[in-house]
Amino acid sequence: MALFSAEHLAFLFGLLGNVISFLVFLAPMPTFYTIWKRKSSEGFQALPYSVAYFSASLLLYYAFLKTGAFMIITINGIGCFIETVYLLIYIIYAPKKSKRRVIKTKSVEYMPFTLSFFLTLCATMWFFYGFFVNDYYIAGPNILGFLFGIAQMILYFVYKNAKKDDGKLEPTKNIEKNTSLEEAKEVEIVSK
C-alpha cells in the first residue's frame, strides 16, 4: 500500500498551491504601498498585474465549468479581487507615458524578486496538483509558468548589481578615446 494515494497528493499540492498562490497575490503589496505613498507608479508596469488578473479570471471560469474544483475557485476568486485592487491603484497613479523596462535599462529596480520566486513556486505546486488529478489543462500551462519564473529570477540575478540608469551621461564618458586631455577639459567645461 502506498504511503500517499494520488487523491491525497492532489489535495496536498492543491492546498500548497492555494497557500503559495495567496503569497503570490500578496507579493506585490510593497510595490503598491510605494506607489500609494509616493502617489506615482514611478516606472512600474501594469502588464504583470493585468496578466495575473486575466489568468485568475480564466482559471475561475474553468473551475466553474469543472466539478469539484473548490480549491481552484477559492484562490482565483481571491486573486481576481486582489489584482483588481492593484490595477485600480495603478490606474489612479500611473503616468501618461510608459517608463523603464528591465532589459533596456539593465535595472531590476521595478521587478521584485519575491514575485518571481513565488510565481515559480506557485507554478510548481499547481503543476503537481494538475498532474495528480489528471487535469492537464491545469498542469500544462504551469510548465511554462515554471520556466518563465526561472527566467525572471535569472534576469534578476544578472541585473541586480547593475548601476541605475538615470538618463544622465557624464560629458567625459562621451569623449572618444583619441581625444587629448585638453580637448576633454574643454568639452567638460562647455557642457557644465
C-alpha positions in Angstrom: 0.0 0.0 0.0 1.4 3.4 -1.0 2.1 6.0 1.7 0.0 8.6 -0.2 -2.6 8.0 -2.9 -2.9 10.2 -5.9 -6.0 11.8 -4.2 -4.0 12.6 -1.1 -1.2 14.1 -3.1 -3.6 16.1 -5.2 -5.2 17.5 -2.0 -1.7 18.3 -0.6 -0.4 20.0 -3.7 -3.8 21.8 -4.1 -3.5 23.1 -0.6 0.1 24.2 -1.1 -0.9 25.7 -4.4 -3.6 27.8 -2.6 -1.2 29.0 0.1 1.6 29.8 -2.3 -0.8 31.4 -4.8 -2.1 33.6 -2.0 1.5 34.6 -1.2 2.0 35.4 -4.9 -1.0 37.6 -4.9 0.3 39.4 -1.8 3.9 39.7 -3.1 3.4 43.0 -4.9 2.0 44.7 -1.8 5.2 46.5 -1.0 5.2 47.8 -4.6 1.7 49.1 -4.4 2.4 50.6 -0.9 5.2 52.5 -2.5 3.0 53.6 -5.4 0.3 54.8 -3.0 2.8 56.5 -0.7 4.6 58.4 -3.5 1.4 59.0 -5.5 3.1 57.8 -8.6 3.7 54.4 -10.3 7.3 55.6 -11.0 8.1 53.2 -13.9 6.3 50.1 -12.6 4.5 48.4 -15.4 0.8 47.3 -15.2 1.3 44.3 -17.5 2.2 41.7 -14.8 -0.9 42.6 -12.8 -3.1 42.6 -15.9 -1.8 39.2 -16.9 -2.4 37.9 -13.4 -5.9 39.2 -13.4 -6.6 37.7 -16.8 -5.1 34.3 -15.7 -7.1 34.2 -12.5 -10.2 35.1 -14.4 -9.7 32.3 -16.9 -8.9 29.8 -14.2 -12.0 30.9 -12.3 -14.2 30.4 -15.4 -12.6 27.0 -16.0 -13.1 25.9 -12.4 -16.9 26.8 -12.6 -17.1 24.5 -15.7 -15.3 21.7 -13.8 -16.9 19.7 -11.0 -15.1 19.5 -7.6 -12.7 22.4 -8.3 -13.3 24.2 -5.0 -9.6 24.9 -4.4 -9.3 26.5 -7.8 -12.4 28.6 -7.4 -11.4 30.0 -3.9 -7.9 31.0 -4.8 -8.7 32.5 -8.2 -11.7 34.4 -6.8 -9.4 35.9 -4.1 -6.8 36.5 -6.9 -9.3 38.4 -9.1 -10.2 40.6 -6.2 -6.6 41.4 -5.2 -5.5 42.0 -8.8 -8.4 44.4 -9.3 -7.4 46.4 -6.3 -3.8 46.5 -7.6 -4.9 47.6 -11.1 -7.1 50.3 -9.6 -4.2 51.7 -7.6 -2.0 51.6 -10.7 -4.6 53.4 -12.8 -5.0 56.1 -10.3 -1.3 56.9 -10.0 0.0 55.9 -13.5 1.8 58.5 -15.6 0.7 59.1 -19.2 4.0 57.9 -20.6 5.5 54.4 -20.3 8.7 54.2 -18.5 11.6 51.8 -17.9 12.0 48.1 -18.8 14.3 45.7 -17.1 16.5 44.6 -20.1 16.6 48.0 -21.7 17.8 49.8 -18.6 19.6 46.8 -17.1 17.8 47.6 -13.8 15.7 45.3 -11.7 14.5 48.2 -9.6 10.9 47.7 -10.8 11.0 43.9 -10.8 10.5 42.5 -7.3 12.4 39.2 -6.8 9.8 37.9 -4.3 7.1 38.0 -7.0 9.3 36.0 -9.4 10.2 33.5 -6.7 6.6 32.9 -5.5 5.4 32.6 -9.1 7.9 29.9 -9.8 6.9 28.0 -6.6 3.2 28.5 -7.4 3.6 27.1 -10.9 5.4 24.0 -9.4 2.5 23.4 -6.9 -0.2 23.8 -9.5 1.7 21.6 -12.0 1.7 18.7 -9.4 -1.9 19.3 -8.4 -2.9 19.1 -12.1 -0.7 16.0 -12.6 -2.2 14.1 -9.6 -5.8 14.9 -10.6 -5.0 14.1 -14.2 -6.1 17.6 -15.3 -3.5 18.6 -18.0 -5.3 21.9 -18.5 -4.0 22.9 -15.1 -0.7 21.1 -15.3 0.4 22.0 -18.8 0.4 25.9 -18.6 2.3 25.7 -15.3 5.3 24.1 -17.0 5.6 27.4 -18.9 5.0 29.3 -15.7 7.9 27.5 -14.1 10.2 28.2 -17.0 9.3 31.9 -17.2 9.7 32.2 -13.4 13.2 30.7 -13.6 14.0 33.1 -16.5 12.8 36.1 -14.4 15.0 35.0 -11.5 18.0 34.6 -13.8 17.3 38.1 -15.1 17.1 39.4 -11.6 20.5 38.0 -10.6 22.1 39.1 -13.9 21.0 42.8 -13.4 20.7 43.1 -9.6 24.1 44.8 -9.2 23.8 46.9 -12.4 24.1 50.6 -12.0 20.8 52.5 -12.2 20.3 54.3 -15.5 19.0 57.8 -14.6 19.3 59.0 -18.2 22.2 61.3 -17.4 25.6 60.8 -19.1 28.7 62.4 -17.9 30.4 64.6 -20.6 33.8 62.9 -20.2 32.3 59.5 -21.0 31.0 60.7 -24.4 34.5 61.6 -25.5 36.4 59.4 -27.9 39.5 57.7 -26.6 41.8 59.5 -29.0 40.8 63.0 -27.7 43.5 64.9 -25.9 43.3 65.8 -22.2 43.0 69.5 -23.1 40.1 68.8 -25.5 38.4 66.7 -22.9 38.6 69.5 -20.3 37.1 72.0 -22.9 34.2 69.7 -23.5 33.6 69.2 -19.8 33.7 73.0 -19.1 31.3 73.7 -22.1 28.9 71.1 -21.0 28.6 72.5 -17.5 
